[in-house]
Amino acid sequence: ERINKYNQLLRIEEELDEAGVYAGKSAFPRFKA
C-alpha cells in the first residue's frame, strides 16, 4: 500500500516535470515523513 502511494507520487512528479511545472514535495503537504 505504501509503495503504491509512493510510486503514484513519483508518477505525478514526472507528469508535472514534463509539463514544466515542478513544485517539489511542498505540493504534497499531507505526505510528510
PQR file of N, CA, C, O and H, with PARSE charges and radii, in Angstrom:
ATOM      1  N   GLU A   1       0.843  -1.204   0.000 -0.4000 1.5000
ATOM      2  CA  GLU A   1       0.000   0.000   0.000 -0.0000 2.0000
ATOM      3  C   GLU A   1       0.879   1.255   0.000  0.5500 1.7000
ATOM      4  O   GLU A   1       0.675   2.161  -0.808 -0.5500 1.4000
ATOM      5  N   ARG A   2       1.840   1.301   0.897 -0.4000 1.5000
ATOM      6  CA  ARG A   2       2.706   2.480   0.977 -0.0000 2.0000
ATOM      7  C   ARG A   2       3.549   2.616  -0.283  0.5500 1.7000
ATOM      8  O   ARG A   2       3.763   3.723  -0.776 -0.5500 1.4000
ATOM      9  H   ARG A   2       2.006   0.565   1.553  0.4000 1.0000
ATOM     10  N   ILE A   3       4.029   1.484  -0.804 -0.4000 1.5000
ATOM     11  CA  ILE A   3       4.835   1.522  -2.031 -0.0000 2.0000
ATOM     12  C   ILE A   3       3.999   2.030  -3.194  0.5500 1.7000
ATOM     13  O   ILE A   3       4.485   2.804  -4.019 -0.5500 1.4000
ATOM     14  H   ILE A   3       3.855   0.585  -0.403  0.4000 1.0000
ATOM     15  N   ASN A   4       2.748   1.600  -3.265 -0.4000 1.5000
ATOM     16  CA  ASN A   4       1.874   2.058  -4.346 -0.0000 2.0000
ATOM     17  C   ASN A   4       1.676   3.565  -4.282  0.5500 1.7000
ATOM     18  O   ASN A   4       1.702   4.238  -5.313 -0.5500 1.4000
ATOM     19  H   ASN A   4       2.353   0.972  -2.594  0.4000 1.0000
ATOM     20  N   LYS A   5       1.480   4.096  -3.089 -0.4000 1.5000
ATOM     21  CA  LYS A   5       1.291   5.545  -2.941 -0.0000 2.0000
ATOM     22  C   LYS A   5       2.567   6.283  -3.329  0.5500 1.7000
ATOM     23  O   LYS A   5       2.511   7.339  -3.959 -0.5500 1.4000
ATOM     24  H   LYS A   5       1.459   3.549  -2.252  0.4000 1.0000
ATOM     25  N   TYR A   6       3.721   5.725  -2.950 -0.4000 1.5000
ATOM     26  CA  TYR A   6       4.995   6.355  -3.278 -0.0000 2.0000
ATOM     27  C   TYR A   6       5.199   6.370  -4.789  0.5500 1.7000
ATOM     28  O   TYR A   6       5.619   7.380  -5.354 -0.5500 1.4000
ATOM     29  H   TYR A   6       3.766   4.867  -2.437  0.4000 1.0000
ATOM     30  N   ASN A   7       4.903   5.251  -5.438 -0.4000 1.5000
ATOM     31  CA  ASN A   7       5.025   5.180  -6.893 -0.0000 2.0000
ATOM     32  C   ASN A   7       4.074   6.154  -7.565  0.5500 1.7000
ATOM     33  O   ASN A   7       4.418   6.746  -8.588 -0.5500 1.4000
ATOM     34  H   ASN A   7       4.562   4.430  -4.979  0.4000 1.0000
ATOM     35  N   GLN A   8       2.887   6.329  -7.007 -0.4000 1.5000
ATOM     36  CA  GLN A   8       1.924   7.273  -7.571 -0.0000 2.0000
ATOM     37  C   GLN A   8       2.474   8.695  -7.484  0.5500 1.7000
ATOM     38  O   GLN A   8       2.322   9.482  -8.418 -0.5500 1.4000
ATOM     39  H   GLN A   8       2.607   5.849  -6.176  0.4000 1.0000
ATOM     40  N   LEU A   9       3.113   9.022  -6.359 -0.4000 1.5000
ATOM     41  CA  LEU A   9       3.702  10.353  -6.216 -0.0000 2.0000
ATOM     42  C   LEU A   9       4.802  10.561  -7.244  0.5500 1.7000
ATOM     43  O   LEU A   9       4.921  11.644  -7.818 -0.5500 1.4000
ATOM     44  H   LEU A   9       3.236   8.383  -5.600  0.4000 1.0000
ATOM     45  N   LEU A  10       5.610   9.529  -7.482 -0.4000 1.5000
ATOM     46  CA  LEU A  10       6.673   9.647  -8.479 -0.0000 2.0000
ATOM     47  C   LEU A  10       6.080   9.911  -9.849  0.5500 1.7000
ATOM     48  O   LEU A  10       6.599  10.735 -10.601 -0.5500 1.4000
ATOM     49  H   LEU A  10       5.513   8.649  -7.016  0.4000 1.0000
ATOM     50  N   ARG A  11       4.992   9.218 -10.184 -0.4000 1.5000
ATOM     51  CA  ARG A  11       4.362   9.425 -11.495 -0.0000 2.0000
ATOM     52  C   ARG A  11       3.805  10.842 -11.603  0.5500 1.7000
ATOM     53  O   ARG A  11       3.936  11.482 -12.646 -0.5500 1.4000
ATOM     54  H   ARG A  11       4.570   8.548  -9.573  0.4000 1.0000
ATOM     55  N   ILE A  12       3.187  11.332 -10.536 -0.4000 1.5000
ATOM     56  CA  ILE A  12       2.639  12.691 -10.547 -0.0000 2.0000
ATOM     57  C   ILE A  12       3.766  13.707 -10.732  0.5500 1.7000
ATOM     58  O   ILE A  12       3.632  14.652 -11.510 -0.5500 1.4000
ATOM     59  H   ILE A  12       3.080  10.812  -9.688  0.4000 1.0000
ATOM     60  N   GLU A  13       4.877  13.510 -10.017 -0.4000 1.5000
ATOM     61  CA  GLU A  13       6.004  14.431 -10.140 -0.0000 2.0000
ATOM     62  C   GLU A  13       6.564  14.402 -11.552  0.5500 1.7000
ATOM     63  O   GLU A  13       6.947  15.442 -12.088 -0.5500 1.4000
ATOM     64  H   GLU A  13       4.985  12.742  -9.386  0.4000 1.0000
ATOM     65  N   GLU A  14       6.617  13.212 -12.165 -0.4000 1.5000
ATOM     66  CA  GLU A  14       7.114  13.108 -13.532 -0.0000 2.0000
ATOM     67  C   GLU A  14       6.199  13.855 -14.491  0.5500 1.7000
ATOM     68  O   GLU A  14       6.670  14.536 -15.401 -0.5500 1.4000
ATOM     69  H   GLU A  14       6.306  12.367 -11.729  0.4000 1.0000
ATOM     70  N   GLU A  15       4.884  13.727 -14.285 -0.4000 1.5000
ATOM     71  CA  GLU A  15       3.929  14.415 -15.160 -0.0000 2.0000
ATOM     72  C   GLU A  15       4.061  15.927 -15.009  0.5500 1.7000
ATOM     73  O   GLU A  15       4.013  16.661 -15.996 -0.5500 1.4000
ATOM     74  H   GLU A  15       4.501  13.173 -13.545  0.4000 1.0000
ATOM     75  N   LEU A  16       4.228  16.392 -13.765 -0.4000 1.5000
ATOM     76  CA  LEU A  16       4.381  17.829 -13.542 -0.0000 2.0000
ATOM     77  C   LEU A  16       5.678  18.324 -14.171  0.5500 1.7000
ATOM     78  O   LEU A  16       5.719  19.410 -14.749 -0.5500 1.4000
ATOM     79  H   LEU A  16       4.267  15.796 -12.963  0.4000 1.0000
ATOM     80  N   ASP A  17       6.737  17.524 -14.057 -0.4000 1.5000
ATOM     81  CA  ASP A  17       8.027  17.913 -14.613 -0.0000 2.0000
ATOM     82  C   ASP A  17       7.942  18.007 -16.132  0.5500 1.7000
ATOM     83  O   ASP A  17       8.518  18.912 -16.735 -0.5500 1.4000
ATOM     84  H   ASP A  17       6.703  16.642 -13.588  0.4000 1.0000
ATOM     85  N   GLU A  18       7.225  17.076 -16.747 -0.4000 1.5000
ATOM     86  CA  GLU A  18       7.060  17.097 -18.197 -0.0000 2.0000
ATOM     87  C   GLU A  18       6.291  18.339 -18.631  0.5500 1.7000
ATOM     88  O   GLU A  18       6.516  18.869 -19.719 -0.5500 1.4000
ATOM     89  H   GLU A  18       6.757  16.341 -16.257  0.4000 1.0000
ATOM     90  N   ALA A  19       5.385  18.798 -17.775 -0.4000 1.5000
ATOM     91  CA  ALA A  19       4.583  19.978 -18.093 -0.0000 2.0000
ATOM     92  C   ALA A  19       5.363  21.264 -17.807  0.5500 1.7000
ATOM     93  O   ALA A  19       4.879  22.360 -18.088 -0.5500 1.4000
ATOM     94  H   ALA A  19       5.202  18.368 -16.891  0.4000 1.0000
ATOM     95  N   GLY A  20       6.556  21.130 -17.254 -0.4000 1.5000
ATOM     96  CA  GLY A  20       7.372  22.298 -16.955 -0.0000 2.0000
ATOM     97  C   GLY A  20       6.983  22.956 -15.648  0.5500 1.7000
ATOM     98  O   GLY A  20       7.407  24.076 -15.365 -0.5500 1.4000
ATOM     99  H   GLY A  20       6.950  20.240 -17.025  0.4000 1.0000
ATOM    100  N   VAL A  21       6.180  22.270 -14.847 -0.4000 1.5000
ATOM    101  CA  VAL A  21       5.757  22.825 -13.562 -0.0000 2.0000
ATOM    102  C   VAL A  21       6.089  21.820 -12.465  0.5500 1.7000
ATOM    103  O   VAL A  21       5.418  20.798 -12.321 -0.5500 1.4000
ATOM    104  H   VAL A  21       5.835  21.360 -15.077  0.4000 1.0000
ATOM    105  N   TYR A  22       7.140  22.124 -11.688 -0.4000 1.5000
ATOM    106  CA  TYR A  22       7.552  21.202 -10.632 -0.0000 2.0000
ATOM    107  C   TYR A  22       7.585  21.944  -9.297  0.5500 1.7000
ATOM    108  O   TYR A  22       8.434  22.808  -9.078 -0.5500 1.4000
ATOM    109  H   TYR A  22       7.685  22.954 -11.805  0.4000 1.0000
ATOM    110  N   ALA A  23       6.658  21.601  -8.414 -0.4000 1.5000
ATOM    111  CA  ALA A  23       6.553  22.306  -7.140 -0.0000 2.0000
ATOM    112  C   ALA A  23       7.313  21.594  -6.022  0.5500 1.7000
ATOM    113  O   ALA A  23       7.430  22.120  -4.916 -0.5500 1.4000
ATOM    114  H   ALA A  23       5.968  20.899  -8.591  0.4000 1.0000
ATOM    115  N   GLY A  24       7.826  20.403  -6.309 -0.4000 1.5000
ATOM    116  CA  GLY A  24       8.558  19.668  -5.289 -0.0000 2.0000
ATOM    117  C   GLY A  24       7.641  19.077  -4.230  0.5500 1.7000
ATOM    118  O   GLY A  24       6.427  19.003  -4.423 -0.5500 1.4000
ATOM    119  H   GLY A  24       7.731  19.975  -7.208  0.4000 1.0000
ATOM    120  N   LYS A  25       8.223  18.655  -3.109 -0.4000 1.5000
ATOM    121  CA  LYS A  25       7.447  17.994  -2.068 -0.0000 2.0000
ATOM    122  C   LYS A  25       6.460  18.936  -1.394  0.5500 1.7000
ATOM    123  O   LYS A  25       5.517  18.479  -0.748 -0.5500 1.4000
ATOM    124  H   LYS A  25       9.209  18.715  -2.952  0.4000 1.0000
ATOM    125  N   SER A  26       6.661  20.244  -1.533 -0.4000 1.5000
ATOM    126  CA  SER A  26       5.734  21.195  -0.916 -0.0000 2.0000
ATOM    127  C   SER A  26       4.350  21.096  -1.549  0.5500 1.7000
ATOM    128  O   SER A  26       3.370  21.588  -0.989 -0.5500 1.4000
ATOM    129  H   SER A  26       7.427  20.615  -2.057  0.4000 1.0000
ATOM    130  N   ALA A  27       4.271  20.460  -2.716 -0.4000 1.5000
ATOM    131  CA  ALA A  27       2.989  20.298  -3.394 -0.0000 2.0000
ATOM    132  C   ALA A  27       2.165  19.196  -2.733  0.5500 1.7000
ATOM    133  O   ALA A  27       0.971  19.059  -3.002 -0.5500 1.4000
ATOM    134  H   ALA A  27       5.067  20.060  -3.171  0.4000 1.0000
ATOM    135  N   PHE A  28       2.819  18.395  -1.850 -0.4000 1.5000
ATOM    136  CA  PHE A  28       2.125  17.285  -1.200 -0.0000 2.0000
ATOM    137  C   PHE A  28       2.264  17.395   0.316  0.5500 1.7000
ATOM    138  O   PHE A  28       2.926  16.559   0.933 -0.5500 1.4000
ATOM    139  H   PHE A  28       3.789  18.506  -1.631  0.4000 1.0000
ATOM    140  N   PRO A  29       1.654  18.408   0.925 -0.5600 1.5000
ATOM    141  CA  PRO A  29       1.836  18.641   2.364  0.2800 2.0000
ATOM    142  C   PRO A  29       1.341  17.496   3.233  0.5500 1.7000
ATOM    143  O   PRO A  29       1.831  17.317   4.348 -0.5500 1.4000
ATOM    144  N   ARG A  30       0.384  16.721   2.749 -0.4000 1.5000
ATOM    145  CA  ARG A  30      -0.157  15.645   3.581 -0.0000 2.0000
ATOM    146  C   ARG A  30       0.710  14.395   3.543  0.5500 1.7000
ATOM    147  O   ARG A  30       0.413  13.421   4.235 -0.5500 1.4000
ATOM    148  H   ARG A  30      -0.014  16.867   1.843  0.4000 1.0000
ATOM    149  N   PHE A  31       1.782  14.402   2.744 -0.4000 1.5000
ATOM    150  CA  PHE A  31       2.661  13.236   2.657 -0.0000 2.0000
ATOM    151  C   PHE A  31       3.981  13.471   3.382  0.5500 1.7000
ATOM    152  O   PHE A  31       5.022  12.967   2.962 -0.5500 1.4000
ATOM    153  H   PHE A  31       2.023  15.193   2.182  0.4000 1.0000
ATOM    154  N   LYS A  32       3.937  14.237   4.473 -0.4000 1.5000
ATOM    155  CA  LYS A  32       5.162  14.488   5.231 -0.0000 2.0000
ATOM    156  C   LYS A  32       5.631  13.203   5.899  0.5500 1.7000
ATOM    157  O   LYS A  32       4.823  12.373   6.316 -0.5500 1.4000
ATOM    158  H   LYS A  32       3.091  14.646   4.814  0.4000 1.0000
ATOM    159  N   ALA A  33       6.947  13.051   5.996 -0.4000 1.5000
ATOM    160  CA  ALA A  33       7.514  11.839   6.591 -0.0000 2.0000
ATOM    161  C   ALA A  33       7.322  11.838   8.109  0.5500 1.7000
ATOM    162  O   ALA A  33       7.736  10.895   8.783 -0.5500 1.4000
ATOM    163  H   ALA A  33       7.604  13.725   5.657  0.4000 1.0000
TER
END
